[in-house]
Amino acid sequence: MFLERYLLPTSVAAMWWSEYSVEEGEVRFDSSGGYRIVRKRRVLNEPLGAYTVHAYDLTLQWTADASAPRGKPSSYSIEFSYPRSADSVSGVLPQPLEQALLQAIRRHGLRTGRARVETIKYLGGGRFTATVLVVE
C-alpha cells in the first residue's frame, strides 16, 4: 500500500513539468496540475540486493496545468545505477524518476527553471537510462 499510495504518485509527478529551484545544493520542486491513473499494471518486481525494483505500466490522464513551458527545452540523457547494498548509501535514496530529474538539473546548471522526465528505461541489475527535458 505504501508503494502504490505514496511512492508511485510522487514519482509520477516527475513526468510532468515542475518548477525547480536550487538553494544551497538542495533542489526544491513545485508542481501544479495533476493526473488520474486510468489503468495500472505491475510489470516488474525484481529483487536487487537489499532493495527491490518495482515497475508499473500506467495509462494517465493529465490536467491542463501539465502543459509544456515556453521556450525550447534542453534534453539530457541520464544514466545511473543503484547499489545492491544499503551499507553503501548515506542519506535518502531518490526514486528513479526523481534521480533522473536531479541529475539533469545539476548538469543544466541553472538555479531555477522547469523540468520533466520524458522517458525512463530499466536496463536490469539496478541500472537505468532516462531522457530529461529542462527549460529556463
DSSP file (Angstrom, degrees, kcal/mol; ACC not computed):
  #  RESIDUE AA STRUCTURE BP1 BP2  ACC     N-H-->O    O-->H-N    N-H-->O    O-->H-N    TCO  KAPPA ALPHA  PHI   PSI    X-CA   Y-CA   Z-CA
    1    1 A M     >        0   0    0      0, 0.0     4,-2.4     0, 0.0     5,-0.3   0.000 360.0 360.0 360.0 -41.5    0.0    0.0    0.0
    2    2 A F  H  >> +     0   0    0      1,-0.2     4,-2.0     2,-0.2     5,-1.4   0.915 360.0  49.8 -58.8 -44.6    2.9    2.4    0.8
    3    3 A L  I  4>S+     0   0    0      1,-0.2     5,-2.6     3,-0.2    -1,-0.2   0.937 117.4  37.7 -60.4 -49.4    4.4    1.8   -2.6
    4    4 A E  I  45S+     0   0    0      1,-0.2    -1,-0.2     3,-0.2    -2,-0.2   0.748 123.6  39.4 -80.7 -23.7    1.2    2.4   -4.6
    5    5 A R  I  <5S+     0   0    0     -4,-2.4    -1,-0.2     3,-0.1    -2,-0.2   0.644 132.1  15.2-101.7 -15.4   -0.2    5.3   -2.5
    6    6 A Y  I  X5S+     0   0    0     -4,-2.0     4,-1.8    -5,-0.3     5,-0.2   0.709 127.3  37.4-120.4 -59.5    2.9    7.3   -1.7
    7    7 A L  I  ><S+     0   0    0     -5,-1.4     4,-2.0     1,-0.2     5,-0.2   0.902 114.8  52.4 -68.9 -41.6    6.0    6.4   -3.8
    8    8 A L  H  ><S+     0   0    0     -5,-2.6     4,-2.6    -6,-0.3     5,-0.2   0.952 111.4  44.9 -62.7 -50.8    4.2    5.8   -7.1
    9    9 A P  H  > S+     0   0    0      0, 0.0     4,-1.5     0, 0.0    -1,-0.2   0.909 114.3  48.5 -62.2 -40.5    2.3    9.2   -7.1
   10   10 A T  H  < S+     0   0    0     -4,-1.8     4,-0.4     1,-0.2    -2,-0.2   0.853 114.2  47.4 -68.9 -31.4    5.3   11.2   -6.1
   11   11 A S  H >< S+     0   0    0     -4,-2.0     3,-1.7    -5,-0.2    -1,-0.2   0.915 107.6  54.2 -72.4 -43.4    7.4    9.5   -8.7
   12   12 A V  H >< S+     0   0    0     -4,-2.6     3,-2.4     1,-0.3     4,-0.2   0.832  95.7  69.4 -60.7 -31.6    4.8   10.0  -11.5
   13   13 A A  G >< S+     0   0    0     -4,-1.5     3,-1.4     1,-0.3    -1,-0.3   0.768  86.3  68.4 -57.7 -25.5    4.8   13.8  -10.7
   14   14 A A  G <  S+     0   0    0     -3,-1.7   103,-2.8    -4,-0.4    -1,-0.3   0.603  88.2  67.5 -69.5 -10.2    8.4   13.9  -12.2
   15   15 A M  G <  S+     0   0    0     -3,-2.4     2,-0.3   101,-0.2    -1,-0.2   0.497  94.6  61.3 -93.2  -3.3    6.9   13.2  -15.6
   16   16 A W  S <  S-     0   0    0     -3,-1.4   101,-0.2    -4,-0.2    99,-0.1  -0.849 105.6 -76.2-116.6 162.9    5.1   16.5  -15.9
   17   17 A W        -     0   0    0     49,-0.5    15,-0.5    -2,-0.3     2,-0.4  -0.313  54.1-178.5 -61.4 125.2    6.6   20.0  -15.9
   18   18 A S  E     -AB  31 115A   0     97,-2.1    97,-2.0    13,-0.1    13,-0.2  -0.973  27.1-123.3-125.0 139.3    7.7   21.0  -12.5
   19   19 A E  E     -AB  30 114A   0     11,-2.4    11,-2.4    -2,-0.4     2,-0.3  -0.562  35.5-171.0 -72.2 143.4    9.2   24.3  -11.3
   20   20 A Y  E     -AB  29 113A   0     93,-2.6    93,-1.6     9,-0.2     2,-0.3  -0.969  15.4-172.2-135.5 156.3   12.5   23.8   -9.6
   21   21 A S  E     -AB  28 112A   0      7,-1.9     7,-2.9    -2,-0.3     2,-0.6  -0.991  16.3-142.6-143.4 143.9   14.9   25.9   -7.6
   22   22 A V  E     +A   27   0A   0     89,-2.7     2,-0.4    -2,-0.3     5,-0.2  -0.935  23.7 173.5-109.9 120.5   18.4   25.1   -6.3
   23   23 A E  E >   -A   26   0A   0      3,-2.7     3,-2.1    -2,-0.6    -2,-0.0  -0.977  69.7 -21.0-131.7 118.5   19.2   26.5   -2.9
   24   24 A E  T 3  S-     0   0    0     -2,-0.4    -1,-0.1     1,-0.3     3,-0.1   0.875 127.4 -50.5  52.1  43.0   22.5   25.6   -1.0
   25   25 A G  T 3  S+     0   0    0      1,-0.2     2,-0.4     0, 0.0    -1,-0.3   0.338 115.7 113.8  82.2  -7.3   22.8   22.5   -3.1
   26   26 A E  E <   -A   23   0A   0     -3,-2.1    -3,-2.7     2,-0.0     2,-0.5  -0.808  58.2-142.5 -99.0 138.6   19.3   21.3   -2.4
   27   27 A V  E     -A   22   0A   0     -2,-0.4     2,-0.4    -5,-0.2    -5,-0.2  -0.875  15.2-165.3-101.6 128.0   16.7   21.0   -5.2
   28   28 A R  E     -A   21   0A   0     -7,-2.9    -7,-1.9    -2,-0.5     2,-0.3  -0.926   4.5-154.3-113.8 138.1   13.2   22.0   -4.4
   29   29 A F  E     -A   20   0A   0     -2,-0.4     2,-0.4    -9,-0.2    -9,-0.2  -0.863  11.8-173.0-113.3 145.4   10.2   21.2   -6.7
   30   30 A D  E     -A   19   0A   0    -11,-2.4   -11,-2.4    -2,-0.3     2,-0.4  -0.928  13.9-174.7-135.5 110.4    6.9   22.9   -7.1
   31   31 A S  E     -A   18   0A   0     -2,-0.4     2,-0.3   -13,-0.2   -13,-0.1  -0.850   5.6-170.2-109.3 140.4    4.4   21.1   -9.3
   32   32 A S        +     0   0    0    -15,-0.5     2,-0.2    -2,-0.4    -2,-0.0  -0.874  53.0  32.6-121.4 161.1    1.0   22.3  -10.4
   33   33 A G        -     0   0    0     -2,-0.3     2,-0.3    33,-0.1    -2,-0.1  -0.470  68.1-143.8  89.7-167.9   -1.7   20.3  -12.1
   34   34 A G        -     0   0    0     -2,-0.2    29,-2.3     2,-0.0     2,-0.3  -0.949   2.3-127.2-174.3-168.9   -2.3   16.6  -11.7
   35   35 A Y  E     -E   62   0B   0     -2,-0.3     2,-0.4    27,-0.2    27,-0.2  -0.960   9.3-134.3-154.4 166.1   -3.3   13.4  -13.2
   36   36 A R  E     -E   61   0B   0     25,-1.8    25,-2.3    -2,-0.3     2,-0.8  -0.999  24.5-126.8-127.8 133.8   -5.6   10.5  -12.9
   37   37 A I  E     +E   60   0B   0     -2,-0.4    23,-0.2    23,-0.2     3,-0.1  -0.729  28.3 176.7 -82.1 112.8   -4.5    6.9  -13.2
   38   38 A V  E    S+     0   0B   0     21,-2.6     2,-0.3    -2,-0.8    -1,-0.2   0.855  70.9   7.0 -82.8 -39.3   -6.8    5.3  -15.8
   39   39 A R  E     -E   59   0B   0     20,-1.5    20,-2.3     2,-0.0     2,-0.4  -0.996  64.2-174.8-147.1 139.5   -5.0    1.9  -15.8
   40   40 A K  E     +E   58   0B   0     -2,-0.3     2,-0.4    18,-0.2    18,-0.2  -0.995   7.3 169.0-139.7 131.0   -2.3    0.5  -13.6
   41   41 A R  E     -E   57   0B   0     16,-1.6    16,-3.1    -2,-0.4     2,-0.4  -0.969  31.6-130.2-143.5 125.0   -0.5   -2.9  -14.0
   42   42 A R  E     +E   56   0B   0     -2,-0.4    14,-0.3    14,-0.2     3,-0.1  -0.609  29.7 171.5 -73.3 128.4    2.6   -4.1  -12.2
   43   43 A V  E     +     0   0B   0     12,-2.6     2,-0.3    -2,-0.4    13,-0.2   0.508  58.9  32.0-116.4  -9.9    5.1   -5.4  -14.8
   44   44 A L  E     +E   55   0B   0     11,-1.5    11,-2.1     2,-0.0    -1,-0.3  -0.985  40.2 170.4-153.3 138.8    8.2   -6.0  -12.7
   45   45 A N  E     +E   54   0B   0     -2,-0.3     9,-0.2     9,-0.2    -3,-0.0  -0.685  25.1 169.7-144.5  84.4    9.2   -7.0   -9.2
   46   46 A E  E     -E   53   0B   0      7,-2.6     7,-3.1    -2,-0.2     2,-0.1  -0.883  30.1-133.7-110.1 116.7   12.9   -7.6   -9.2
   47   47 A P  E     -E   52   0B   0      0, 0.0     5,-0.3     0, 0.0     2,-0.2  -0.417  20.1-173.9 -63.2 139.8   15.0   -8.1   -6.1
   48   48 A L  E >   -E   51   0B   0      3,-3.4     3,-2.3     1,-0.2     2,-0.3  -0.699  52.9 -80.6-137.0  79.9   18.2   -6.0   -6.1
   49   49 A G  T 3  S-     0   0    0      1,-0.3    -1,-0.2    -2,-0.2    36,-0.2  -0.445 116.8  -1.7  60.5-120.2   20.2   -7.0   -3.0
   50   50 A A  T 3  S+     0   0    0     34,-3.2    -1,-0.3    -2,-0.3     2,-0.2   0.502 135.0  56.8 -78.1  -4.8   18.7   -5.0   -0.1
   51   51 A Y  E <   -E   48   0B   0     -3,-2.3    -3,-3.4    33,-0.3     2,-0.4  -0.639  69.7-140.1-119.8 174.8   16.2   -3.4   -2.4
   52   52 A T  E     -E   47   0B   0     -5,-0.3     2,-0.6    -2,-0.2    -2,-0.0  -0.995  12.7-139.4-137.1 135.4   13.5   -4.3   -4.9
   53   53 A V  E     -E   46   0B   0     -7,-3.1    -7,-2.6    -2,-0.4     2,-0.4  -0.851  20.7-170.6 -93.9 122.4   12.8   -2.6   -8.2
   54   54 A H  E     -E   45   0B   0     -2,-0.6     2,-0.4    -9,-0.2    -9,-0.2  -0.949   3.2-173.0-111.7 132.3    9.0   -2.3   -8.9
   55   55 A A  E     -E   44   0B   0    -11,-2.1   -12,-2.6    -2,-0.4   -11,-1.5  -0.976   2.8-165.3-128.9 143.5    7.8   -1.2  -12.3
   56   56 A Y  E     -E   42   0B   0     -2,-0.4     2,-0.6   -14,-0.3   -14,-0.2  -0.940  19.4-139.9-126.2 146.6    4.3   -0.3  -13.5
   57   57 A D  E     -E   41   0B   0    -16,-3.1   -16,-1.6    -2,-0.4     2,-0.4  -0.947  37.7-175.5-100.6 116.9    2.7    0.1  -16.8
   58   58 A L  E     -E   40   0B   0     -2,-0.6     2,-0.5   -18,-0.2   -18,-0.2  -0.879  29.2-157.6-120.1 145.9    0.4    3.2  -16.4
   59   59 A T  E     -E   39   0B   0    -20,-2.3   -21,-2.6    -2,-0.4   -20,-1.5  -0.994  28.5-170.5-114.7 121.4   -2.1    5.0  -18.5
   60   60 A L  E     -E   37   0B   0     -2,-0.5     2,-0.5   -23,-0.2   -23,-0.2  -0.826  23.2-150.2-116.0 150.3   -2.5    8.5  -17.2
   61   61 A Q  E     -E   36   0B   0    -25,-2.3   -25,-1.8    -2,-0.3     2,-0.2  -0.980  25.4-152.5-116.1 116.1   -4.9   11.3  -17.9
   62   62 A W  E     -E   35   0B   0     -2,-0.5   -27,-0.2   -27,-0.2     2,-0.1  -0.533   8.9-125.4 -90.1 152.2   -3.2   14.7  -17.4
   63   63 A T    >   -     0   0    0    -29,-2.3     3,-1.6    -2,-0.2    -1,-0.1  -0.446  33.7-101.9 -85.1 169.0   -4.8   18.0  -16.4
   64   64 A A  G >  S+     0   0    0      1,-0.3     3,-1.2    -2,-0.1    -1,-0.1   0.777 115.6  70.1 -63.6 -28.0   -4.3   21.2  -18.4
   65   65 A D  G 3  S+     0   0    0      1,-0.3    -1,-0.3   -31,-0.0   -33,-0.2   0.588  82.6  74.5 -68.2  -8.3   -1.7   22.6  -16.0
   66   66 A A  G <  S+     0   0    0     -3,-1.6   -49,-0.5   -32,-0.2    -1,-0.3   0.237  71.6 130.1 -87.6  14.9    0.7   19.9  -17.1
   67   67 A S    <   -     0   0    0     -3,-1.2   -50,-0.1     1,-0.1    -4,-0.0  -0.219  66.6 -91.0 -71.4 161.2    1.4   21.7  -20.4
   68   68 A A        -     0   0    0      1,-0.1    -1,-0.1   -52,-0.0     3,-0.1  -0.362  40.9-117.9 -70.7 147.0    4.8   22.5  -21.7
   69   69 A P        -     0   0    0      0, 0.0     2,-0.1     0, 0.0    -1,-0.1  -0.290  36.7 -89.2 -76.2 168.5    6.5   25.8  -20.8
   70   70 A R  S    S+     0   0    0      2,-0.1     2,-0.0    -2,-0.0    66,-0.0  -0.428  89.0  46.6 -73.4 155.6    7.5   28.4  -23.4
   71   71 A G  S    S-     0   0    0     -2,-0.1    64,-0.0    -3,-0.1     0, 0.0  -0.031  96.1 -68.2  95.6 158.9   11.0   28.1  -24.9
   72   72 A K        -     0   0    0     -2,-0.0    64,-0.2     1,-0.0     2,-0.1  -0.757  52.2-136.0 -87.9 119.7   13.0   25.2  -26.3
   73   73 A P        -     0   0    0      0, 0.0     2,-0.3     0, 0.0    62,-0.2  -0.411  11.1-123.5 -74.5 150.9   13.9   22.7  -23.6
   74   74 A S  E     -C  134   0A   0     60,-3.5    60,-2.5    -2,-0.1     2,-0.5  -0.744  25.2-139.8 -86.1 141.5   17.4   21.2  -23.4
   75   75 A S  E     -C  133   0A   0     -2,-0.3     2,-0.4    58,-0.2    58,-0.2  -0.896  16.6-167.9-108.6 132.1   17.4   17.4  -23.5
   76   76 A Y  E     -C  132   0A   0     56,-2.7    56,-2.6    -2,-0.5     2,-0.6  -0.972  15.6-145.5-123.1 131.4   19.7   15.4  -21.3
   77   77 A S  E     -C  131   0A   0     -2,-0.4     2,-0.4    54,-0.2    54,-0.2  -0.856  26.0-168.5 -91.6 121.7   20.5   11.6  -21.5
   78   78 A I  E     -C  130   0A   0     52,-3.1    52,-2.8    -2,-0.6     2,-0.4  -0.928  12.1-175.8-117.5 133.6   21.0   10.4  -18.0
   79   79 A E  E     +C  129   0A   0     -2,-0.4     2,-0.3    50,-0.2    50,-0.2  -0.992  17.3 150.8-126.0 137.5   22.4    7.0  -16.9
   80   80 A F  E     -C  128   0A   0     48,-2.0    48,-3.2    -2,-0.4     2,-0.3  -0.980  23.0-155.0-156.9 165.2   22.6    5.8  -13.3
   81   81 A S  E     -C  127   0A   0     -2,-0.3    46,-0.2    46,-0.2    45,-0.1  -0.958  15.2-127.8-142.8 161.3   22.5    2.7  -11.2
   82   82 A Y        -     0   0    0     44,-1.7     2,-0.1    -2,-0.3    -2,-0.0  -0.863  28.4-113.1-110.4 144.4   21.6    1.8   -7.6
   83   83 A P        -     0   0    0      0, 0.0   -32,-0.1     0, 0.0   -33,-0.1  -0.383  15.0-134.9 -71.9 154.9   23.9   -0.1   -5.2
   84   84 A R  S    S+     0   0    0    -35,-0.1   -34,-3.2   -34,-0.1     2,-0.4   0.662  86.5  62.8 -81.9 -16.8   22.8   -3.6   -4.1
   85   85 A S    >   -     0   0    0    -36,-0.2     3,-1.0   -35,-0.1     4,-0.1  -0.909  67.6-147.8-117.2 137.0   23.7   -2.9   -0.5
   86   86 A A  G >  S+     0   0    0     -2,-0.4     3,-1.5     1,-0.2    -1,-0.1   0.700  95.1  75.4 -68.3 -19.5   22.1   -0.4    1.9
   87   87 A D  G 3  S+     0   0    0      1,-0.3    -1,-0.2     3,-0.0    -3,-0.0   0.776  91.1  53.5 -64.3 -26.5   25.6   -0.1    3.5
   88   88 A S  G <  S+     0   0    0     -3,-1.0     2,-0.5     2,-0.0    -1,-0.3   0.353  94.1  88.0 -91.8   6.8   26.9    2.0    0.7
   89   89 A V    <   -     0   0    0     -3,-1.5     2,-0.5    -4,-0.1     4,-0.1  -0.905  52.4-172.2-110.6 129.7   24.1    4.6    0.9
   90   90 A S        -     0   0    0     -2,-0.5     2,-0.2     2,-0.1    -3,-0.0  -0.987  61.3  -9.0-117.4 128.7   24.3    7.7    3.1
   91   91 A G  S    S-     0   0    0     -2,-0.5     2,-0.3     2,-0.1    -2,-0.0  -0.531 112.2 -13.6  88.5-157.4   21.1    9.7    3.3
   92   92 A V        -     0   0    0     -2,-0.2    -2,-0.1     1,-0.0     0, 0.0  -0.617  54.6-142.1 -87.0 139.2   18.0    9.4    1.2
   93   93 A L        -     0   0    0     -2,-0.3    -2,-0.1    -4,-0.1     6,-0.1  -0.885  24.9-136.4-100.1 105.5   18.0    7.2   -2.0
   94   94 A P        -     0   0    0      0, 0.0     0, 0.0     0, 0.0     0, 0.0  -0.246  21.9-105.0 -63.3 149.1   15.8    9.1   -4.6
   95   95 A Q     >  -     0   0    0      1,-0.1     4,-3.0   -88,-0.1     5,-0.2  -0.313  41.1 -99.8 -64.9 157.8   13.3    7.1   -6.6
   96   96 A P  H  > S+     0   0    0      0, 0.0     4,-2.3     0, 0.0     5,-0.2   0.867 121.9  47.6 -54.2 -44.8   14.4    6.5  -10.3
   97   97 A L  H  > S+     0   0    0      1,-0.2     4,-1.9     2,-0.2     5,-0.1   0.910 116.1  45.2 -64.4 -39.8   12.3    9.3  -11.8
   98   98 A E  H  > S+     0   0    0     -3,-0.2     4,-2.6     2,-0.2    -1,-0.2   0.888 110.4  54.3 -68.7 -39.3   13.4   11.8   -9.1
   99   99 A Q  H  X S+     0   0    0     -4,-3.0     4,-2.2     1,-0.2    -2,-0.2   0.910 108.2  49.7 -60.4 -43.0   17.1   10.6   -9.5
  100  100 A A  H  X S+     0   0    0     -4,-2.3     4,-2.1    -5,-0.2    -1,-0.2   0.921 111.5  48.8 -62.9 -44.5   16.9   11.3  -13.3
  101  101 A L  H  X S+     0   0    0     -4,-1.9     4,-2.5     1,-0.2     5,-0.2   0.938 110.8  50.2 -59.8 -48.4   15.4   14.8  -12.7
  102  102 A L  H  X S+     0   0    0     -4,-2.6     4,-2.1     1,-0.2    -1,-0.2   0.905 111.0  48.2 -59.6 -44.2   18.1   15.7  -10.1
  103  103 A Q  H  X S+     0   0    0     -4,-2.2     4,-2.1     1,-0.2    -1,-0.2   0.903 112.6  48.0 -65.9 -40.5   21.0   14.7  -12.3
  104  104 A A  H  X S+     0   0    0     -4,-2.1     4,-2.5     2,-0.2    -2,-0.2   0.903 111.0  51.0 -67.4 -40.2   19.7   16.6  -15.3
  105  105 A I  H  X S+     0   0    0     -4,-2.5     4,-1.8     2,-0.2     5,-0.3   0.911 111.2  48.0 -63.7 -42.5   19.1   19.8  -13.2
  106  106 A R  H  < S+     0   0    0     -4,-2.1    -1,-0.2    -5,-0.2    -2,-0.2   0.900 113.1  48.0 -64.8 -39.4   22.6   19.6  -11.8
  107  107 A R  H  < S+     0   0    0     -4,-2.1    -2,-0.2     1,-0.2    -1,-0.2   0.875 107.2  56.2 -68.3 -37.0   24.0   19.1  -15.3
  108  108 A H  H  < S-     0   0    0     -4,-2.5    -1,-0.2    -5,-0.1    -2,-0.2   0.868  93.9-153.5 -64.1 -37.8   21.9   22.0  -16.7
  109  109 A G     <  +     0   0    0     -4,-1.8     2,-0.3     1,-0.2    -3,-0.1   0.383  45.6 126.3  85.1  -3.6   23.5   24.3  -14.1
  110  110 A L        -     0   0    0     -5,-0.3    -1,-0.2     1,-0.1    -2,-0.1  -0.645  57.9-137.9 -90.3 149.2   20.7   26.9  -13.7
  111  111 A R  S    S+     0   0    0     -2,-0.3   -89,-2.7   -90,-0.1     2,-0.3   0.719  85.2  23.8 -77.9 -21.8   19.3   27.7  -10.3
  112  112 A T  E    S+B   21   0A   0    -91,-0.2     2,-0.3     2,-0.0   -91,-0.2  -0.966  75.3  99.4-141.2 158.2   15.7   27.9  -11.4
  113  113 A G  E     -B   20   0A   0    -93,-1.6   -93,-2.6    -2,-0.3     2,-0.3  -0.987  60.7 -74.3 163.5-161.3   13.6   26.5  -14.3
  114  114 A R  E     +BD  19 135A   0     21,-2.9    21,-2.8    -2,-0.3     2,-0.3  -0.972  43.1 174.7-130.2 146.8   11.2   23.8  -15.2
  115  115 A A  E     +BD  18 134A   0    -97,-2.0   -97,-2.1    -2,-0.3     2,-0.3  -0.983   9.1 175.4-149.4 156.9   12.0   20.1  -15.8
  116  116 A R  E     - D   0 133A   0     17,-2.1    17,-2.8    -2,-0.3     2,-0.6  -0.970  35.0-111.1-158.8 152.9   10.3   16.8  -16.5
  117  117 A V  E     - D   0 132A   0   -103,-2.8    15,-0.2    -2,-0.3     3,-0.1  -0.768  27.1-176.0 -84.3 123.6   11.3   13.2  -17.3
  118  118 A E  E     -     0   0A   0     13,-2.7     2,-0.3    -2,-0.6    14,-0.2   0.893  67.5  -2.2 -86.2 -45.9   10.4   12.4  -20.9
  119  119 A T  E     - D   0 131A   0     12,-1.5    12,-2.2     2,-0.0    -1,-0.3  -0.983  57.7-173.5-143.1 153.6   11.4    8.7  -20.9
  120  120 A I  E     - D   0 130A   0     -2,-0.3     2,-0.4    10,-0.2    10,-0.2  -0.985   5.3-171.3-146.3 143.0   12.9    6.2  -18.5
  121  121 A K  E     - D   0 129A   0      8,-2.8     8,-2.1    -2,-0.3     2,-0.6  -0.999  18.9-138.1-138.0 134.0   14.0    2.7  -19.1
  122  122 A Y  E     - D   0 128A   0     -2,-0.4     6,-0.2     6,-0.2     3,-0.1  -0.820  14.5-173.2 -90.8 124.1   15.1    0.0  -16.6
  123  123 A L  E     -     0   0A   0      4,-2.9     5,-0.2    -2,-0.6    -1,-0.1   0.484  44.9-107.1 -95.3  -5.3   18.1   -1.9  -18.0
  124  124 A G  E >  S+ D   0 127A   0      3,-0.7     3,-1.6   -78,-0.0    -1,-0.2  -0.057  94.6  62.8  95.2 158.3   18.3   -4.6  -15.3
  125  125 A G  T 3  S-     0   0    0      1,-0.3   -43,-0.1    -3,-0.1     3,-0.1   0.744 131.0 -59.0  63.3  25.1   20.7   -5.0  -12.4
  126  126 A G  T 3  S+     0   0    0      1,-0.3   -44,-1.7   -45,-0.1     2,-0.4   0.561 104.4 131.6  83.2   7.9   19.8   -1.7  -10.9
  127  127 A R  E <   -CD  81 124A   0     -3,-1.6    -4,-2.9   -46,-0.2    -3,-0.7  -0.781  30.9-179.8-101.3 139.2   20.7    0.3  -14.0
  128  128 A F  E     -CD  80 122A   0    -48,-3.2   -48,-2.0    -2,-0.4     2,-0.3  -0.924  15.4-162.3-131.7 155.4   18.5    3.0  -15.6
  129  129 A T  E     +CD  79 121A   0     -8,-2.1    -8,-2.8    -2,-0.3     2,-0.3  -0.992  19.3 173.8-134.5 142.7   18.6    5.3  -18.5
  130  130 A A  E     -CD  78 120A   0    -52,-2.8   -52,-3.1    -2,-0.3     2,-0.5  -0.970  29.2-137.4-145.4 157.3   16.4    8.4  -18.9
  131  131 A T  E     -CD  77 119A   0    -12,-2.2   -13,-2.7    -2,-0.3   -12,-1.5  -0.989  27.0-171.9-115.5 125.5   15.8   11.4  -21.1
  132  132 A V  E     -CD  76 117A   0    -56,-2.6   -56,-2.7    -2,-0.5     2,-0.4  -0.957  12.5-148.7-122.4 136.2   15.0   14.6  -19.1
  133  133 A L  E     -CD  75 116A   0    -17,-2.8   -17,-2.1    -2,-0.4     2,-0.4  -0.877  16.9-178.3-103.4 134.0   13.9   17.9  -20.5
  134  134 A V  E     +CD  74 115A   0    -60,-2.5   -60,-3.5    -2,-0.4     2,-0.3  -0.997   2.5 175.7-134.0 136.6   14.9   21.2  -18.7
  135  135 A V  E       D   0 114A   0    -21,-2.8   -21,-2.9    -2,-0.4   -64,-0.1  -0.982 360.0 360.0-140.2 150.4   14.0   24.7  -19.7
  136  136 A E              0   0    0     -2,-0.3   -65,-0.1   -23,-0.2   -21,-0.1   0.481 360.0 360.0 -69.8 360.0   14.6   28.2  -18.1
